Amino acid sequence: MPEELQEKIAAELDRIHHDLEQIGVSLCGDMEMAERHCEPLQRLDELGQRSFWLAKLLRTDNPLELIDDITLGSLSERLIG
């Protein structure tokens, strides 16, 4: 894949990460709503983390070395499995 395209995809993943974080922050501002919908909010956080790590993987010269640094275990397991 051309490097320029990889960077564009990584930038889109960064935007997704940012948008998901903003949605989560906005929704968590309502404590009643946050308590009622804790699991879906955690899913939003996971999606944000996945997009963050995928963007980092696209930007690194050696993605295999970075996989060990991924703090989201389910993602790293899927990538190496």
C-alpha positions in Angstrom: 0.0 0.0 0.0 1.4 3.4 -0.9 2.7 5.4 2.2 0.5 8.4 1.3 -2.6 6.3 1.4 -1.5 4.6 4.7 -1.2 8.1 6.2 -4.6 9.2 4.9 -6.2 6.0 6.4 -4.4 6.6 9.7 -5.6 10.2 9.8 -9.2 9.0 9.3 -8.7 6.6 12.2 -7.5 9.5 14.3 -10.6 11.4 13.4 -12.8 8.5 14.4 -10.9 8.2 17.7 -11.4 11.9 18.4 -15.1 11.8 17.5 -15.7 8.7 19.7 -13.9 10.4 22.6 -16.0 13.5 22.2 -19.3 11.5 22.1 -18.2 9.6 25.2 -17.3 12.7 27.1 -20.6 14.3 26.1 -22.7 11.3 27.2 -20.8 10.8 30.4 -21.7 14.4 31.4 -25.1 13.1 32.2 -24.5 10.8 35.2 -27.9 9.2 35.1 -27.4 8.3 31.5 -23.9 7.1 32.1 -25.0 4.8 34.9 -27.8 3.4 32.8 -25.6 2.8 29.8 -22.2 1.9 31.2 -21.6 -1.0 28.9 -22.3 0.8 25.6 -20.1 3.7 26.8 -17.3 1.2 27.5 -17.8 -0.1 23.9 -17.3 3.4 22.6 -14.1 3.7 24.5 -12.9 0.3 23.1 -13.7 1.4 19.6 -11.7 4.6 20.2 -8.8 2.7 21.5 -8.9 0.3 18.5 -8.9 3.2 16.0 -6.0 4.8 17.9 -3.8 1.6 17.8 -4.7 0.8 14.2 -3.6 4.3 13.2 -0.3 3.8 15.1 0.2 0.5 13.4 -0.2 2.1 10.0 2.4 4.8 10.8 5.1 2.6 12.2 7.9 1.1 10.2 7.7 -2.2 12.1 4.1 -3.0 13.1 5.0 -6.4 14.5 7.1 -4.8 17.2 4.3 -2.4 18.1 1.8 -5.2 18.7 3.4 -6.0 22.0 2.7 -2.4 23.2 -1.0 -2.5 22.4 -2.8 -2.0 25.7 -6.1 -3.4 24.3 -5.5 -7.2 24.7 -8.3 -8.3 22.5 -7.0 -6.3 19.5 -3.4 -7.5 20.0 -4.6 -11.1 20.3 -6.6 -10.8 17.0 -3.6 -9.3 15.2 -1.2 -12.0 16.2 -3.6 -14.9 16.2 
